[in-house]
């Protein structure tokens, strides 16, 4: 087993899994602290490297595109302090870091792991229930239902309608974007058959982010939702024959096929261990209720 312990965190590798535990150093971001331990299976890893530096080096784990829901929703926009796959390495531990890199690389070669994109999530995402307060609101997710509550900083267009609550089955997309310069960020929820979203400041289905240190925590909510939704690179299943829907549903074939696909996908997530039995039952009931 290979292991490296630093103030920034501890990484261990047993030949099958890289386990990442965040440290308690002041440079460890809130996202890494709340995310906690991350277990990365070997098949999700595309590469690993150690980058020497003048004062300290960096150990970096590169995951396959599409393997991690957190990286999928953040799209390379996470700040360094929030990146769980980066470890600051003191220069007197360079040898240990290089040994760790060699151990992972050798395992990748022996197992012939494909470093290319993945069409399924290989990490389970943040644990639920999850509640995060940042920007002009609080977003909570219990594995089935999303609830948005507004703070005193929210505009009247949001607070006048009160809290918003909707189910995972109603969600067509979720998007997290950080604040940059004078532009605020957002956590945006797109609902099926809902109107087009307006500016984040006034959209009752968007939490506006102001560029404060809690903003990255909203990415955890986005990741917890994304891992329970169809993977963007998943193969599109063939449509069912129209006759299979029955004459009474002929005019609703497209919606019927979509619901069947969603039902099959949540079943696969449950079999893979990503959804618990309770989460699977709730998601299944929500889908069946729309037939």
C-alpha positions in Angstrom: 0.0 0.0 0.0 1.1 3.5 -0.8 0.3 6.4 1.5 1.2 10.1 1.8 0.2 12.2 4.8 0.3 16.0 4.6 -1.3 18.9 6.4 -3.4 19.3 3.3 -4.8 15.8 3.6 -4.0 12.1 3.4 -4.0 9.9 0.2 -3.7 6.1 0.4 -3.7 3.5 -2.4 -4.3 -0.2 -1.9 -4.1 -1.3 -5.5 -7.8 -0.8 -6.3 -8.8 2.5 -4.7 -7.3 5.9 -4.0 -8.8 7.1 -0.7 -8.6 10.9 -0.2 -9.1 12.4 3.3 -9.0 16.2 3.5 -6.7 17.7 6.1 -7.5 20.4 8.7 -5.0 23.0 7.3 -6.4 26.5 6.8 -5.8 26.2 3.1 -8.3 23.3 2.8 -11.5 24.7 1.2 -15.0 24.3 2.7 -16.0 22.1 -0.2 -13.3 19.6 0.5 -14.1 19.6 4.2 -17.8 19.0 3.7 -17.3 16.4 1.0 -15.2 14.4 3.4 -13.4 11.2 2.4 -13.5 10.4 -1.3 -12.9 6.8 -2.6 -11.8 6.8 -6.2 -11.8 3.4 -7.9 -8.9 2.6 -10.2 -11.1 2.4 -13.2 -12.1 6.1 -12.8 -8.5 7.3 -12.9 -7.0 8.6 -16.1 -3.6 9.6 -14.7 -1.6 10.9 -11.7 1.4 13.2 -11.5 3.7 15.0 -9.0 4.6 18.6 -9.9 7.6 19.8 -7.9 7.6 23.5 -6.7 10.1 25.9 -5.2 8.3 25.9 -1.8 6.0 22.9 -2.1 5.0 20.4 -4.8 1.6 19.2 -5.9 0.2 15.7 -6.3 -2.6 15.6 -8.8 -5.1 12.9 -9.6 -6.7 13.2 -13.1 -10.0 11.4 -13.4 -11.6 10.2 -16.6 -14.0 12.7 -18.2 -17.5 12.0 -17.0 -16.5 9.7 -14.2 -17.1 12.1 -11.3 -20.4 14.1 -11.0 -18.7 16.9 -9.1 -16.1 17.4 -11.9 -18.9 17.1 -14.5 -21.0 19.9 -13.1 -18.1 22.2 -12.3 -16.4 21.8 -15.6 -12.9 22.8 -14.5 -14.2 25.9 -12.7 -13.5 24.8 -9.1 -11.0 27.0 -7.2 -7.7 25.3 -6.2 -8.6 25.2 -2.5 -11.8 23.3 -3.4 -10.3 20.7 -5.7 -10.3 17.3 -3.9 -7.9 15.8 -6.4 -5.0 18.1 -5.6 -2.6 17.6 -2.6 0.1 20.1 -1.5 3.3 18.1 -0.9 6.1 19.5 1.2 9.5 19.3 -0.5 10.9 16.9 2.1 8.2 14.4 1.1 8.9 14.4 -2.7 10.2 10.9 -2.6 7.0 9.6 -1.0 4.9 11.5 -3.6 6.9 10.0 -6.5 6.5 6.5 -5.0 2.7 7.1 -4.7 2.6 8.1 -8.4 4.6 5.1 -9.5 2.2 2.8 -7.6 -0.9 4.2 -9.2 0.6 4.3 -12.7 1.8 0.7 -12.4 -1.7 -0.4 -11.4 -3.2 1.5 -14.3 -0.9 -0.3 -16.7 -1.5 -3.8 -15.2 -5.3 -3.4 -15.2 -5.2 -1.7 -18.6 -7.5 1.0 -17.5 -9.0 3.0 -20.3 -8.1 6.7 -19.7 -10.8 7.9 -22.1 -14.2 9.4 -21.3 -16.7 7.4 -19.2 -20.4 7.2 -20.2 -21.4 6.4 -16.6 -20.6 8.0 -13.2 -18.0 5.9 -11.4 -18.1 7.8 -8.1 -21.3 8.1 -6.0 -21.2 11.9 -5.5 -21.9 13.8 -2.3 -24.0 12.1 0.5 -27.6 13.2 1.1 -29.5 14.7 2.7 -27.6 17.9 1.9 -28.4 21.5 2.7 -26.2 24.5 1.6 -26.7 28.2 2.3 -24.9 30.7 0.0 -25.7 33.7 -2.0 -29.3 34.7 -1.8 -30.7 31.3 -0.7 -30.5 27.9 0.8 -30.7 24.7 -1.4 -31.6 21.4 0.3 -31.8 18.0 -1.3 -33.0 14.8 0.4 -32.5 12.4 -2.4 -35.9 13.0 -4.0 -37.0 16.6 -3.4 -35.2 19.9 -3.8 -36.2 22.9 -1.7 -35.1 26.5 -2.2 -35.5 29.0 0.7 -34.6 32.7 0.2 -32.5 34.9 2.4 -33.0 38.6 3.0 -30.6 39.4 0.1 -33.0 37.9 -2.5 -35.1 40.0 -4.7 -38.9 40.4 -4.3 -39.4 38.4 -7.5 -38.1 35.4 -5.5 -39.3 36.0 -1.9 -42.9 37.0 -3.0 -43.5 33.5 -4.2 -42.1 31.9 -1.0 -39.9 28.8 -0.9 -39.8 26.6 -4.0 -40.0 22.8 -3.8 -39.9 20.3 -6.6 -38.9 16.6 -7.2 -35.9 15.2 -8.9 -38.2 13.6 -11.5 -39.3 17.1 -12.5 -35.7 18.3 -13.2 -34.3 18.3 -16.7 -30.9 20.0 -15.9 -28.8 21.6 -13.1 -26.0 24.1 -13.6 -23.4 25.6 -11.3 -21.3 28.5 -12.3 -19.0 30.5 -10.0 -18.9 34.3 -9.7 -16.2 35.9 -11.9 -15.0 39.5 -11.7 -18.2 41.7 -11.6 -20.4 38.8 -12.7 -22.3 36.9 -10.1 -22.5 33.1 -10.2 -25.5 30.8 -9.9 -26.9 27.4 -9.1 -29.7 27.0 -11.7 -32.4 24.4 -11.8 -34.2 23.7 -15.1 -37.6 22.0 -14.8 -39.3 19.9 -17.5 -42.0 21.9 -19.3 -41.1 25.1 -17.3 -40.5 28.5 -18.8 -37.1 29.6 -20.0 -35.0 30.9 -17.0 -34.6 34.6 -16.5 -31.6 36.4 -15.0 -30.3 34.6 -11.9 -31.2 37.6 -9.8 -34.9 37.3 -10.5 -35.3 33.6 -11.4 -37.2 31.7 -8.6 -35.4 28.5 -9.6 -31.9 29.9 -9.4 -29.7 30.7 -6.4 -27.5 33.7 -7.2 -24.0 33.5 -5.9 -22.0 36.6 -4.9 -18.4 35.3 -5.0 -18.0 34.4 -1.3 -16.2 31.5 0.1 -19.3 29.3 0.6 -20.2 29.5 -3.1 -18.4 26.2 -4.0 -20.6 24.3 -1.6 -23.5 24.8 -4.0 -21.6 22.6 -6.4 -22.1 19.7 -4.0 -25.9 20.1 -4.4 -25.5 20.1 -8.2 -23.3 17.0 -8.1 -25.7 15.1 -5.8 -28.5 15.8 -8.3 -26.4 15.1 -11.4 -25.4 11.6 -10.2 -29.1 10.7 -9.9 -29.9 12.0 -13.4 -29.1 10.4 -16.8 -25.4 10.7 -17.6 -24.9 13.2 -20.5 -22.7 10.7 -22.4 -24.9 7.6 -21.8 -25.9 5.8 -25.0 -29.4 6.7 -26.1 -31.6 3.6 -26.0 -33.6 2.7 -29.0 -37.1 4.0 -28.9 -39.8 1.4 -28.2 -42.1 0.4 -31.1 -45.2 2.5 -31.1 -47.3 -0.6 -30.9 -45.8 -1.5 -27.5 -47.4 1.6 -26.0 -50.8 0.5 -26.9 -53.4 2.4 -29.0 -54.5 4.5 -26.1 -51.0 5.9 -25.7 -50.2 6.4 -29.4 -50.4 10.2 -29.1 -48.0 10.1 -26.0 -45.3 7.8 -27.3 -42.4 10.2 -26.9 -43.3 11.0 -23.2 -43.9 7.3 -22.5 -40.5 6.3 -23.9 -38.8 9.0 -21.9 -40.4 7.7 -18.7 -39.5 4.1 -19.5 -35.9 5.2 -20.1 -35.8 7.2 -16.8 -37.2 4.1 -15.0 -34.5 1.9 -16.4 -31.8 4.4 -15.6 -32.7 4.7 -11.9 -32.8 0.9 -11.8 -29.2 0.8 -13.1 -28.2 3.4 -10.5 -29.7 1.3 -7.7 -27.9 -1.8 -8.9 -24.6 0.1 -9.1 -25.0 1.2 -5.5 -25.4 4.9 -6.3 -29.0 5.0 -5.1 -30.0 3.5 -1.8 -33.1 1.3 -1.6 -35.1 4.3 -0.2 -33.9 6.7 -2.9 -34.7 4.1 -5.6 -38.2 3.5 -4.2 -38.9 7.3 -4.1 -37.6 7.9 -7.6 -39.5 4.9 -9.0 -42.7 6.0 -7.4 -42.3 9.5 -8.8 -41.7 8.2 -12.4 -44.6 5.7 -12.2 -46.9 8.5 -11.0 -46.3 10.3 -14.3 -47.4 7.5 -16.6 
